[in-house]
């Protein structure tokens, strides 16, 4: 980074190269942001604290990396900053998009953005879109009208993005009424002299490219170390869940209590051969100020705070260790939420108080709760209602660093006890803050299953917010899902597909005796190990901005598996908007972000079970009825003229826990992994392939071949397959 000027000064601001962002400040102190000389946000006018010199506003540009920084720094200690509204900064810059300059770009193209996307500062980072005037974002009304990253894209996909680089809980981008207010949020009361924030301005050829640059920068700055895709039992095997949307969330099986209902469900699944890992215990097990009753529909999800983190005598009278023994001693996932001011612990440890709520001011409360995790056999501590903690206790927002200390204290206490963390109902600030944490492995990235929104809208929410979680190195959690056709209709399979493509937990939640036996074998091996892609599924840049949750356009999302032989891409298209009318579109392989082929591929239609050779410019129509879906696997065509599709009985056909592919002269070498299974691998070749290890069946019409590889328990099998004039080694 280099150069800079203070708002109101006449010193020139260095501009980025033609491919980079341009942030300028004129001699009146007015900011302009846009690529290649365009003005995308309109004039930006600093607030009084910047104008009168108590705060400096500095612009710094890194031309080589196509990003810039707007830095705000307090020159003196400031008090009385609050505006009374989180979305209206007392310190910052207010832009007016309707007053932007137009028509000043020499080539006359891409002068202004066509679409905008922001992730609301609310539970699960709701994605919301607007037009060029940046007005009309669909935002949850019970949370402030704020959101970031904020992305603006033109007709070609070229994108400018604004997002904080640090102090994530102190910075805001207000999106109220067609203005864009960037700066320190309006609930900040005081800051010390020297307090400095940085807002990044990025540009790139697509929305996803900007997000990736930002995410990589945050992780580079923080030295982020992620535990990886197999961090805990929740990440390794299917789990059983009892949260909102599950069969036994505040419900019991007729004639059984809560404990017996869960035990019966877990025993039923194991009896069906489902290799379960962890079992999750939700908020029903501990007391709240207003505890939701069991077995009634006349209730909504209450934002009722926790009184104590201990089993309710009327729900689990024998305690959690006794329940765990009845379950066969699996690792547990234990839910916690925001704390009541009435809770006894609120008078025993330092807390911030705000009316009915309390928030721990040190890690002491969490140390006690995490000690209980160790005693109970809890492997993953699921912290829910993060947004309610932040917005429920104003003292967390009144001074900088308090929210960071809260979350870093949890992380430190969890690390000391070997406990992993799952964030739930997190905001973009919570996701970004996780780059300085070590124990957060998975995050929820959409609303509760079967709650508030339609299934399709939740699919779109999940896929778009995954693009945010993914660049931060997090594993998204799709939430629990049901496979029982009486409850899920035809949606059990697409819910399972998205879960399998997430890289995160796969949460089952059916009643005793109502599980679809065909679902789990598509997700994991015989020993339960999940078959995952390398990265989470995420909406394409084009699809993110098209708003498929509300507009009649297909969702397109992608992820991939990389092998020495190349990249296998997984592409799903879905009807997400709440209409019975079909949606139409075109899947253009050139519009994929990560999965765009650089040569011919074999396109495997997973549902139709057909293979087709296509080029990198292939386009195919999309026509989907309500909540319908298609799923395609793109397998690279190798120099030998052969392609390996993988285990087509799995959703992730070429996941590295099932098959590993290496090109050899005249063919491929496969390592097939499993646990005492005969695994059939499918591929494509014009010429008949052969192997010395096992017969290869080949259909000369379709080109599809199969070979069955025996895999011993806790082991693997290897096989070379050749075609053409090659010879088996």
N, C-alpha and C positions, 0 to 999 in steps of 0.2 A: 504494500500500500504506500502511496506517496502523495504529497501535495495536500492542499486543502485551503479553505478560506472560512472566515467567520461570517455568519449572516450579517448583511448590512455593509460589508466591506466591498471594495471595488476590485480587489485582487482576483485575477482569473482563476477559475477552477479547472484543473486538468480534465479533459474528456477522455473517455475510453476510445478504443479503436472503433472502426465501423461496425464491428460485430458485438461491441460491448455496450454497457449502459451509459447514458449521459445524464448526469445530475449537475445542474448548474444553479448558481445564485447570481441574480443581477444586482445592479447598484442600488436597488430599492429593497433588497433583502428577500425578493421573491424567488422561491424555488421552482424549478421545472424538472420533470423526470420523463424520459422517453428514449427509445433507441434511435440511433442515427439521426439525431436532431429533431425527432418528433416530440410532441408535447402530449403525453398520454394521460396525465392526471390533472392538467390544468394548473393555474397558478397556486403556489403554496405559500401561505402567509404565516410567519412565525407568531407565536403567542407573545404576550407582553413581557414575560420573564426573559425571553430571548432578545427581544427588541431593546429592553432597557439594560442589557449587559450582565444580568445576574447569572445567565446561562449562555454558554456558547453553543452555536450550531455549526459544526464543521463537516465539510464534504471531502471525502477521500476516495480516490478511484484507483482500482487495480486494473489497468488496461489489459494486461496479459490474461487475467482470469475472468474477465467479463463480469465484474461485480464492483459495487461501490458501497460506501458506508456513509450514513448520516449519523454523526455522533453528537449527542447532547451531553454537556458537562456543566455541573453546578460550580460556579466560581466562589460561592459563599454558602454557608449553611442556610437552608431555606425551610421555612415553617409556614403553616397555613396554606398549603398548596391545594387542598381538596376543592374540587368544583361541585361535589355532591352527586356526580354521575360518572361511573366508571368509564364510559365511552367518550367522555369529553376531557381530554388532557388539559391541564393547566400549563404544561410545558411541552412544546412540540410545534408541529406545522400542520395547518389545515389547508387541504387542497380542494379545489372546486372543478370537478371534471367537466361540467357544462360550460365553463369558460375557457376550455382548452383552445389553443391555436390549432387551426386546421389548414391543410393545403400548403404547408411550407416545406415539404420534403421534395427534393429535386426530381425524383422519378415519379412522384405522384401516387405511389403505392404505399399501403400500410401506414397511412398517416395517423390513424387512431385505432385503438383496440375495438374489437367487435364484441368480446365477451369477457366477463370477469368471474372469478371463482375465489371464495374465501372459506376458511374453516372457522366456524363460529367458536368463540370462547365459551363453550358449553360442554355438557356431557357428550363424550364420544366424538368431539370435534366435528360437528355436523357440517358437511359441505353445502354451500349455498352459491347460486350463480345470479348474475345480473347482466344487463346489457351494457352498452358502451357508456351510458351516463352513470353507471355504478349505483343506480337507485333500484329499489324493488327486490333486494335480497330476501329470500325466504329464511327468516331467522326465528328461533324459538323465542316466544314473547316473554317467558319468565327468566331469560338471561339477557345480559346487556347486548346491544346491537354492535358487537365487535367481532373481529375475526382476523386471523392470519395463519399461515402465509396468505397474502393477497396476490392473486395472479391475474394479469390482463394479457389477452392474446388477440392478434389480428387475424385476418382472413387466411394467412399462410401458416398459422400456428406459432409464429414468432411471439415470444412471451417476455414480459417484464414481471418480476416478482419482488414483493417487499416482505421481509420477515426479520425478526430480531436475531441477533447473534449472541446475546447473553442477556441476563436480567429478564428472563422470559415472563415472569409473573409481574414485572413492573411496567412492561411496555404494552401498548395497545394500539390497534388500528380501528378507529370508530367508523362505522358504516351506516350512519343514520341520516336519512333524507338526501342522499346524493352527494354528501360531502365525505371526504376521507381525512380523518383526524389521526395523525401519527404522533406518538410521544409517550409521556409518562401518564399512566391511567389516572382518572380523576378522583380515586379514593386514596391516593398517596398524599399523606399529610405533611411529611417532612423528609428531607434528605440531607446528608452531611455534605460539607464542602468537598469537592472532588468526585462526587457521585457521577458516573459516566455510563451512558448506554449507547449501544450501537445497533442501528437498524440497517440490515443489508438490503441492497437493491441489486437484483440479478437479472441478467438477460440470457436468452438462449433460443434455439430453434423450436422448442416445445415446452409445455408446462412441466412435464416430467423431468426434462433436462435441467430446468431451473431448480426444482426440488432436489434433484440428485446433487447438484453443486452445493446447495445450502446444507444438506444433510452431511455430505462429506466434510465440509468446512467445520461444522459444529463438532463432529467426531474427531477431526484432526486437532482442533483447538483444545478439546477436553481430554484427549488421549483415551477415548472411549474404548473399553474392553467389554465385549458382549460374551455371555456364557456360551452362545452357539445354539444350533437348532435342536440339540439333544440335552439341554441343560438340566432337566429334572424329569420326573416320571410323567408329569403333565405334558411335557413336550415329546415324550417317547411313545406313549401308548394311549389308546382311547380311554377316556375317563367318564365317570358317571356323575351327573350334576343334579342339584336340587334347587337351582336358582329360579328366578322368574321366567316362566315359559316351560319349565320342567313339570313332570307329572306330580312330584311330591314337594312342590314349593307351597308351604302352608296347606298341604293336603296330605291325607293318609289313605291307605287302602282300606276299604270297608272291613271292619272287624279288627284292624291292626292299628297300633300307635305309630308315631313318626319313625322311631328306630326300627321297628319290625317291618314297616313298609319299605324302607331303604334297603334293609338286609334282604328282603324277599326279591326286590328288583335286581340287586347285584347278584344274588344266587341264581336267579333266572337267567341272567345274561351269561354268567359263567357256565351254566348248564347247557346253554346253546353253543358253547365253544368260543364265546367272545372273550379275548384275553385282556381284561380290564387292567388299567393301572391305578390311578388315583381316584378317590371319591371326594366330591366337594360337599361341604356343609354350609348352607347359606344363612341368611339373617334370621331365619325362623328359630335357630337354636339358642339365641341369647335375648335378654329382655330389652325392650325399648320403652320410651316414655308412653307411647301408644302402641301396644303390641297388636299386630294383625291377628285376628282369630283364624283358626284352622277350619278348613272344609266349608267355606262360604264364598259365594260369588259377589256378595254385596259389600265389596271393598275395593278400593284402589290402592296403588302402591303409596304408602305414606312416607313423607320425608321426616320420619319420626326418629329422633336421635337415640343412640345407644346409652343404656343406663349402666350396664356392666358387661364385660366380655367373659361370660361364663354360662354354662348350660342352664336353661330354664328348668326349674324343678318339675313343672307340669309337662314338659316336652321330653327331656332327657334326664329322668330322675337318677339313672345309674351313671351318668357322666359320659364324657367322650371316650376315654380309654376303654370302657366297657363296650360301647358301640363299635369302636375300631376292632376289638377282638372278635365280635360277632361277624364283622365284615371280612375277617381273615387277615387283619393287620395290614391293609394297604396304606400307602402314603395318603395323607389327607390334605385337602385344600380347604382352608378355613376363611370365611368371609368376615370382614369388619367394616363398619361404617363410621359416620361422623358421631361425635361424642356430645352427650347431653350435659348441660351445666349442672343438672341434678345428680349426675353420676358421682358416687363416693370418691372415685379416683381424682375427680376434679378438685377436691379439697386436699389431696394428698401429694400432688405433684404440681410443678409450675404449669399453668395454663393461661391462654388468652380467653377471656369471657366476652360474650356478646349475646345478651338476652338469653334465649333458651339453649344456646350452643356454647361449647367449649372446644378449644383446639390446644393440644399439647404444645407448650412453649419450649420444651426440651425433649430429648429422646427417652426420658425416664419412663413415661407411660408405655411407650412401645417396647422398651426393654422388658417390662413386666409381661406384656401380652405375648411377646415372642418367646419368653421363658416358658409360658404356658404352651406355646406351639411345640416346643421341644418335648415337654411332658406328655402332650397329647398324641405325638406322632405326626404332626403337621409338617409337610415339606414345603408347601407354598402358602404364603400369606396373601390373600386377595384383599387389597384395600379398595373398597367400593366408595361411591359417593365423594370422590375427590373434589369435584366441583362444588359440592355442598359444604365441604370443609372450608374451601377458599372463600366462597361468597357468603357463607354463614357466619363467619367470624371476621369482623372488619379489621381487627388488630393484625391479622395476617397480611393485610393490604396497606396498612397505614405507613409502614416504613420499609425501605428496601431490604431484601435479604431474608425476611422472616419466612416466606413460603419456601425459599431454597433451603433454609436451615431445617424446617419441618421435614422435608422429603429426604434430605441428605442424612438426617438423624435416623429416620426409619431404615434407610439403606444400610447405614453403618451397623445398626443393631442387628439387622437381618444377616449381614455378612458375618458378624462375629458368631452367630449361632448356626450358620450353614443353611439358612432359610432363603428360598427364592421368593420373589414378589410378582404379583400380577396387579397392574393398574386397571381400575374400572371406573367409568364415568369421568375419565380424564379429559382435560382441555388440551389444545395445542401446546400451552405452556407446560403442562405436566409431561407430555410426550417429549418435548424438546429438553426439559430439565433432566430427563432420564439419561441423557448423554453423559452426565457427570456421576451417574449411579452405576453400580455393578450388579445388583441383584434383580433388577426388573427384567424379566424374560419375556413376558407376554402382556399385551394390552388389548382391551376391548375396543373395537373400532366401529361399532354400530349399536343402535338401540336394542332393547330386549326382544328376544324371540317372541313373536305373536303379540307384541304390545305396541300401541300408539300408531305404528305405520304398517302398511301391507308388507307381505313377504318380499315382493319385488322391490319395493322402496328400500327395505333393509338390505337387500342384495346390492343395490346401487350404492347406498351409504357405505357399506362394508368395503366394496371394491375401490371407491374413490378415496376414503380416509386411509385405506391400506397404503396408498401411494405416499402418504405422509409418514405413517409408521415405518414403512419399508426403508426409506432413506435414512432413518435414524437407527437402523439396525435392530428393530423390534419385531417380534413375532406377533401378528394379529390373532385375536381369538374371535371367531364368528359367533360365539355364544352357544349355549345348549341348543339342540334341535331334536325334533321328534320324528320318528319314522312311521308311526302308526297311521295308516291311511285314514282312519276315522277322524284323526286330529289334524294330520298334516296334508291330507289330500294327496296330490301327486308331487308335493314339494319335498318329501323326504330325500329323494335322490339329489336334486340340485343343492339342498342344504348340505348334504354329505360331501358333494363335489367341492363346494366352496370351502368347507372345513378342511378337506384333504389338501386343497391348493394353498391354504393359508400359511403353512409351515408351523402354525401354532397348535394349541390344544384342539382336540376333537371331542366335544362334549355330548354325550348321549343322555337322554332324559325321559325315556318312555316308561309307561306303567308296566307292572308285572304282566307278562304274557302277551304284550302288545308290540313287541319289537320286530322289525322286518329283518329276518335272518340274512337277507341278501346284501345288506348295506355294508357291514363292517369288513367283509372280505375284500371289498374294493378299496379300502383305506389302508389296510395294514397287512403284514405278513402273518403266518400261522402263529408266531410267537408274540404277536401284538405290536411289534415295532412298526411305527407309522412309515408309510412310503410317501416321502415329501418331495416337493421341488426344492431348488436351491434358494429361491427367494419367494416372498409372498405374492400371491396374485394381486394385481392392481389394475384399475381401469386405465386404458390408454389415454394419452393427452387429449385426443379428439373427443373421446367419450366423457372424460371428466368435465369438459366445458359444455357439453351438449345437454347435461342435466337429465339423464334418462329416468330419474326417479319421478319426474313430473312432466317431461316432454315425451311425445310418442316417437322415440328413437331408441334403437337397441343399445344396451350396455355391451361394450366390448372390453374384456379384461384379459390379462396375460401374465404368465410367469414362465420359468424355464428350468431345465436341468442342464448343466454343462458336463461334458465328458471329454477325454482326450480326442475323441473323434469329432467333436463339434457340439453345437447347442440344439437341444430338443425344446421346442416351445409348446406351451399349452394355452389354447385360446378358447375362451368361453364367451358366447353371446347370449343375452337374456332379455326378456320382455319384463320391464320393471315398473312402468308407470301404471297407476290404478285405473285402467280402462279395459273394457272387454274387447275393444277394437284391436286388430292386429297391428304390429309395428313392422315397418319395412326399412331396410337400409342396405348398405353394401359393406362387406368385409374386404378391405383392401390391405393386403399383406404389407404394402409399403407404409401404411399408417401405424403399424405396430412400433412400439418404442424399443423394447429389448429383443423382441422376437422377429424383427424384420429379417428375412433370409437374405444371404448374399449369393445364393445360387439356387438350383432346383432342390425342392424338398418333396418328400412323400407326405401328403395330407391324409391323415387317418381320421375318418369320421367315427368318433367313439360310439355313438349311439347306433349309427347305421352299419357299423362294422365293414366299412369300405375304404379302399386305398386309392389314391389318385396322385400322379406325378404332376406337379405344378411349378411354375417359375416364380421368382421373387416379386413380379409385378401382377401376380394373380389377384383377381377380384371375383367375389362370388356374392350373389344376392342373399340378404337376410330377410326372412319372413317368419314372424313368430306370433302365435296367439298368446293370450294372457298368461303370464308367468311361465311361458314355455322357454326352452333353452336348447342350445346346440353346443357341442364340445368337440374341438379339433386338436389333434396332436400333429405338430410339424416336425418330422424326422429328417435330418440332413441326408441328402444323397451323396454317398462317398465316392471316391475316385474309382473304386472297384465296381461301381454301378449298383451297389447294394445299399439298402437302408435298414436300420434296426428300429422298429417301432417300440418294442419292449414287451412287457407283460400287460396285455390289453385287458386283462381282468381287473387291473388296478386303474384308478383314475389317473394317477401319476405313473404313466407307463414306463418311464425311464428314470425313476427316482433312484438315487445312488444307494439306497438301502435295499434295492431289489436287483438292479443290473448296472454294470459298468462296462462301457464300450470303448474299445481301442481299435483304430484302423490298422490293418497289416497289409502286406502286399497281396493283392488279389482278394481281399475279404475283410473280415472283422474277427476280433478276439473278444469274447464275453466272459465276464465274471458274474455269475448269478448267485444271489444271496437269499437265504431263507432259514427255515428251521424244520428239517425233516419233511420237505415238500417236493413234489414234482412240479417244476415251473415250466410252463410253455411260453416261449419267446416267439414273437411275431415280427416279421420283417417284410421287405419287398425287394424283388430283383427281376429283371427281364429274363436273365438266364437262370437255369436251375442251379441252386446252390447245393453244396455237399459238405459233409463233415465226417471225420473218422470217429467221432465220439457218439453220434446218435443219428438216426435217419432224419432227413430234412424233407418235409412235405411241401411241394410247390405247386401252385395253381398257375398254369401258363397264361390263362386268360386275364386274371386280375393282377398277376405278379406277386401275390402274397405267399409267403412261406412261413412255416412254423417248425420249431424244434423243441422237444421236451427235454429238460435238463434236470436230473435228479440232484437234489440238494440235501445233504445230511443234516441231522440236528446240529444246531449251533455251528453251521459251517457254510460252505459255498461250493459251487460247481463251476468248472471252466470248460469252455468249448471254443474252437476255432471254426469258422464257417467261411468257405471259399466259393467263388463263382468264376466263370470264364475259364481261362487257361491256367488258373492258379493250381497249386497242389497243397494238400493238407500237410502241415508241419508235423 
